[in-house]
Amino acid sequence: MSFFKENNGRLLKASIIGILSVAVITAVLLCVGAVVLNYMSGIPYGLLDYLTLACLAIGVLIGSYIAAAIMKSGGLMIGLIVGAVILLITLAFGFGFGDGNIGILTAIRTGVLLLCGAAGGIKGVNRKERIRIK
């Protein structure tokens, strides 16, 4: 708990920047994917869930990397925070606009997003150059 007490302001700032970068990166990847899928035919609809999960996982990986590089310590913790917040946002939108089912894809999404968040956070802390934000 001392990690949160010592880095309260920096943790909040790094988390918000990481979450916003996840949103931007995921939106760009989904737009590129939509353009590519528009010109391709024969893609089964069941595969689209996994393609969107892959775009979201890449976004979480990069976003937690950025947040951990800003934070400079606690990469696993900041990565898990970014991954968990994105997971909660995704689940909220899924339950709000979807059918509200909790299935195997929800379990896969939980594991993938938390794992990508943790991996990006660890990699971001071990980076040579630091990102400085005042």
Backbone hydrogen bonds, N-H to C=O, Kabsch-Sander energy under -0.5 kcal/mol:
donor,donor_aa,acceptor,acceptor_aa,energy
5,K,1,M,-1.6
6,E,2,S,-2.5
7,N,3,F,-1.6
8,N,5,K,-0.6
11,L,7,N,-3.0
12,L,8,N,-1.9
13,K,9,G,-2.2
14,A,10,R,-2.8
15,S,11,L,-2.3
16,I,12,L,-2.4
17,I,13,K,-2.3
18,G,14,A,-2.4
19,I,15,S,-2.7
20,L,16,I,-2.5
21,S,17,I,-2.2
22,V,18,G,-1.9
23,A,19,I,-2.0
24,V,20,L,-2.2
25,I,21,S,-2.6
26,T,22,V,-2.7
27,A,23,A,-2.1
28,V,24,V,-2.3
29,L,25,I,-2.5
30,L,26,T,-2.6
31,C,27,A,-2.1
32,V,28,V,-2.4
33,G,29,L,-2.5
34,A,30,L,-2.2
35,V,31,C,-2.0
36,V,32,V,-2.3
37,L,33,G,-2.7
38,N,34,A,-1.5
39,Y,35,V,-1.1
39,Y,36,V,-0.5
40,M,36,V,-0.8
47,L,44,P,-1.2
48,L,44,P,-0.5
48,L,45,Y,-0.7
49,D,45,Y,-0.6
50,Y,46,G,-0.6
51,L,47,L,-1.9
52,T,48,L,-2.4
53,L,49,D,-1.8
54,A,50,Y,-2.0
55,C,51,L,-2.0
56,L,52,T,-2.3
57,A,53,L,-2.5
58,I,54,A,-2.2
59,G,55,C,-2.0
60,V,56,L,-2.5
61,L,57,A,-2.4
62,I,58,I,-2.3
63,G,59,G,-2.8
64,S,60,V,-2.6
65,Y,61,L,-1.3
66,I,62,I,-2.3
67,A,63,G,-2.3
68,A,64,S,-2.3
69,A,65,Y,-2.0
70,I,66,I,-1.8
71,M,67,A,-2.2
72,K,68,A,-2.5
78,I,74,G,-2.6
79,G,75,G,-2.4
80,L,76,L,-2.2
81,I,77,M,-2.1
82,V,78,I,-2.4
83,G,79,G,-2.5
84,A,80,L,-2.6
85,V,81,I,-2.5
86,I,82,V,-2.2
87,L,83,G,-2.2
88,L,84,A,-2.6
89,I,85,V,-2.4
90,T,86,I,-2.6
91,L,87,L,-2.7
92,A,88,L,-2.4
93,F,89,I,-2.3
94,G,90,T,-2.4
95,F,91,L,-2.7
96,G,92,A,-2.2
97,F,93,F,-2.7
98,G,94,G,-1.5
100,G,94,G,-0.7
103,G,101,N,-0.7
107,A,103,G,-1.4
108,I,104,I,-2.4
109,R,105,L,-2.7
110,T,106,T,-2.3
111,G,107,A,-2.1
112,V,108,I,-2.7
113,L,109,R,-2.5
114,L,110,T,-2.0
115,L,111,G,-2.2
116,C,112,V,-2.7
117,G,113,L,-2.2
118,A,114,L,-2.3
119,A,115,L,-2.5
120,G,116,C,-2.5
121,G,117,G,-2.1
122,I,118,A,-2.3
123,K,119,A,-2.3
124,G,120,G,-2.2
125,V,121,G,-1.7
126,N,122,I,-1.4
127,R,124,G,-0.8
131,I,69,A,-1.0
132,R,130,R,-0.6
133,I,131,I,-0.6
